[in-house]
């Protein structure tokens, strides 16, 4: 049933029926949480991470849909739910947390708050986080940091981040990395 809701939400997203996709993902979360309530406390059985990741993935999808709708207030409220579910650890942030930070940065930039956008992107680029994320999101965050610092007039930091981006982009498919980046806007 959960996979059915995911599939239907994906279809609605493709048709740009974002409200319907959000409704389906919220229903998925409701069904999923009901299942875990009925099944009892599954933490003792080692399934707490499965529960947390499924919820987090759904909330991330919902946040991305709100973002596409330019509903930045609900984007941020949904991203806050991810932060509640995902806890920091000594190995850095989870990939879900990094994706959430990346979406926070996009959202704050769209609202004109470059300072907050920079702060969220900078959290991604801490050394202990680089092992938990794919190179593409890390490289994109470096590129966006360089661009934002350039817009702020902080050219030395802009140069540093763009240089880091250049070095990182050598290790991944640059064409793939740049395919979704727009000049004036974060995706």
C-alpha angles and dihedrals in degrees: 000000000000092000089048091056090048091051094046091047089051091052091049090050091052089053088049091244091139097163091055091046090052090048091053093047091050089050088050089054091048092051092044094050091046090053092053092047091052093045090053129225104345094176088089089056094052097251097114092099091053090052092047094047095047091050092045093049091050093048090049090053090049091049090051091051092050088049091053088052089051088239094141096168092060090041089060094043090053093047089053088060089057090053090052092052099042119064125201118246137187091264092063132254124332119250088253091054091049091050089049092051089049091053091046089055092050091048096049092046090052088052089053096252102128092164092063091041090055092047093054093045090049090055089059093054098059111124096244091056097055092078094056102054137060117260093244097064091042092051092046091052090051091050092048092047089053091049094047093048088049090054089049090052094243094133098171092057091041090055092047094052095042089050090050088049091052092051092045093046090059088067097052137044101283092196090056091046096051097039094091101034118105121201098236102027142045116236 
